Amino acid sequence: MADNSSKNTPPGYPGEYEAWFTVKDGRRVFLRPIKPADRELLLDLLHRLSDQSIFLRFLGHLRDLSPDLLDHLTIVNYVSDFAIVATVVEKSEDHIIAVCRYHYVRDTGGTEFAVAVRDDWQGTGLGKEMVRRLFDAARKNGIRRIEAVVDPSNQAMMKLLNALGRPYTSKPLHGIYTFLVEL
Ligand SMILES: CC(C)(COP(=O)(O)OP(=O)(O)OC[C@H]1O[C@@H](n2cnc3c(N)ncnc32)[C@H](O)[C@@H]1OP(=O)(O)O)[C@@H](O)C(=O)NCCC(=O)NCCS
């Protein structure tokens, strides 16, 4: 079950990022920070993403998440690591249909972000809204620059970045682009 209640929230859970959002075709989704209890729903999202979306998100062919990786993805400190999920109820079951996150990268000292929207919800304005909210959270947490690694074929992600209107630079490396966005 998607835990949308204000109970069972981990320490530091920033409830102010909870919000309803209406996508372009009128469907409503509930946006909130991720919680440790989201492990199964996150796996469910991964299993429902197309191969193409998985490739564009992970630049590889991830089909499962190890327990350690699930910990890493669901247990965040909401400051240097942050994730927002979009939840809906479908056929009486809760689902996470999108996730947007940033995390501190120890090797570079920078902050990286990424987003994935389930295929049947893509193109509805959800990805853009989630990245916009994630950038707000990052800014409030003192992060000034944030980067994303983007496959050159990923027109949707490039359009999304342009649509947000933040200044950015991009550089190619080994066939992929790193976008550095000023917050
Ligand atoms: C990239 C992604 C997050 C975008 O989210 P989305 O909800 O589908 O996109 P939105 O509806 O918010 O649209 C954002 C912009 O991209 C454009 N866009 C959306 N889908 C597009 C597509 N398939 N091709 C070209 N442009 C597209 C929209 O027109 C919009 O631009 P606009 O505001 O100027 O009209 C989503 O498609 C996705 O999850 N893709 C697979 C995983 C991935 O690529 N993640 C990014 C890794 S960094």
The ligand as an SDF file (V2000), in Angstrom:
LIG
                    3D

 48 50  0  0  0  0  0  0  0  0999 V2000
   11.7920   12.2000  -19.5700 C   0  0  0  0  0  0  0  0  0  0  0  0
   10.5200   12.1160  -18.7410 C   0  0  0  0  0  0  0  0  0  0  0  0
   10.8800   12.1410  -17.2700 C   0  0  0  0  0  0  0  0  0  0  0  0
    9.6620   13.3510  -19.0720 C   0  0  0  0  0  0  0  0  0  0  0  0
    8.5050   13.3300  -18.2660 O   0  0  0  0  0  0  0  0  0  0  0  0
    7.0590   13.4680  -18.9240 P   0  0  0  0  0  0  0  0  0  0  0  0
    6.0610   13.5160  -17.8610 O   0  0  0  0  0  0  0  0  0  0  0  0
    6.9230   12.3850  -19.9550 O   0  0  0  0  0  0  0  0  0  0  0  0
    7.2120   14.8400  -19.6950 O   0  0  0  0  0  0  0  0  0  0  0  0
    6.2740   16.1290  -19.5750 P   0  0  0  0  0  0  0  0  0  0  0  0
    4.8970   15.7600  -20.0160 O   0  0  0  0  0  0  0  0  0  0  0  0
    6.4510   16.7630  -18.2600 O   0  0  0  0  0  0  0  0  0  0  0  0
    6.8970   17.0210  -20.7340 O   0  0  0  0  0  0  0  0  0  0  0  0
    8.0910   17.7870  -20.5570 C   0  0  0  0  0  0  0  0  0  0  0  0
    8.4670   18.4050  -21.8900 C   0  0  0  0  0  0  0  0  0  0  0  0
    8.9430   17.3930  -22.7700 O   0  0  0  0  0  0  0  0  0  0  0  0
    8.1300   17.3050  -23.9430 C   0  0  0  0  0  0  0  0  0  0  0  0
    7.9790   15.8920  -24.2480 N   0  0  0  0  0  0  0  0  0  0  0  0
    7.3360   14.9700  -23.4790 C   0  0  0  0  0  0  0  0  0  0  0  0
    7.4580   13.7520  -24.0490 N   0  0  0  0  0  0  0  0  0  0  0  0
    8.1570   13.9360  -25.1880 C   0  0  0  0  0  0  0  0  0  0  0  0
    8.6160   13.0550  -26.2070 C   0  0  0  0  0  0  0  0  0  0  0  0
    8.3670   11.7480  -26.1570 N   0  0  0  0  0  0  0  0  0  0  0  0
    9.3590   13.5810  -27.2240 N   0  0  0  0  0  0  0  0  0  0  0  0
    9.6390   14.8910  -27.2800 C   0  0  0  0  0  0  0  0  0  0  0  0
    9.2400   15.7760  -26.3180 N   0  0  0  0  0  0  0  0  0  0  0  0
    8.5070   15.2970  -25.3100 C   0  0  0  0  0  0  0  0  0  0  0  0
    6.8250   17.9810  -23.5850 C   0  0  0  0  0  0  0  0  0  0  0  0
    6.1980   18.5440  -24.7150 O   0  0  0  0  0  0  0  0  0  0  0  0
    7.2630   19.0250  -22.5820 C   0  0  0  0  0  0  0  0  0  0  0  0
    7.7370   20.1900  -23.2060 O   0  0  0  0  0  0  0  0  0  0  0  0
    6.8410   21.5350  -23.1840 P   0  0  0  0  0  0  0  0  0  0  0  0
    6.6070   21.8790  -21.7260 O   0  0  0  0  0  0  0  0  0  0  0  0
    7.7150   22.5150  -23.8980 O   0  0  0  0  0  0  0  0  0  0  0  0
    5.5740   21.1570  -23.9100 O   0  0  0  0  0  0  0  0  0  0  0  0
    9.6950   10.8310  -19.0540 C   0  0  0  0  0  0  0  0  0  0  0  0
    9.3350   10.8140  -20.4040 O   0  0  0  0  0  0  0  0  0  0  0  0
   10.4180    9.5500  -18.6780 C   0  0  0  0  0  0  0  0  0  0  0  0
   10.2970    9.0600  -17.5630 O   0  0  0  0  0  0  0  0  0  0  0  0
   11.1950    8.9710  -19.6230 N   0  0  0  0  0  0  0  0  0  0  0  0
   11.9270    7.7280  -19.3720 C   0  0  0  0  0  0  0  0  0  0  0  0
   13.0200    7.8920  -18.3100 C   0  0  0  0  0  0  0  0  0  0  0  0
   13.9080    9.0800  -18.5880 C   0  0  0  0  0  0  0  0  0  0  0  0
   14.2140    9.4120  -19.7340 O   0  0  0  0  0  0  0  0  0  0  0  0
   14.3440    9.7310  -17.5070 N   0  0  0  0  0  0  0  0  0  0  0  0
   15.2570   10.8460  -17.5700 C   0  0  0  0  0  0  0  0  0  0  0  0
   16.6220   10.4070  -17.1090 C   0  0  0  0  0  0  0  0  0  0  0  0
   17.6160   11.7850  -16.5880 S   0  0  0  0  0  0  0  0  0  0  0  0
  1  2  1  0
  2  3  1  0
  2  4  1  0
  2 36  1  0
  4  5  1  0
  5  6  1  0
  6  7  2  0
  6  8  1  0
  6  9  1  0
  9 10  1  0
 10 11  2  0
 10 12  1  0
 10 13  1  0
 13 14  1  0
 14 15  1  0
 15 16  1  0
 15 30  1  0
 16 17  1  0
 17 18  1  0
 17 28  1  0
 18 19  1  0
 18 27  1  0
 19 20  2  0
 20 21  1  0
 21 22  1  0
 21 27  2  0
 22 23  1  0
 22 24  2  0
 24 25  1  0
 25 26  2  0
 26 27  1  0
 28 29  1  0
 28 30  1  0
 30 31  1  0
 31 32  1  0
 32 33  2  0
 32 34  1  0
 32 35  1  0
 36 37  1  0
 36 38  1  0
 38 39  2  0
 38 40  1  0
 40 41  1  0
 41 42  1  0
 42 43  1  0
 43 44  2  0
 43 45  1  0
 45 46  1  0
 46 47  1  0
 47 48  1  0
M  END
$$$$
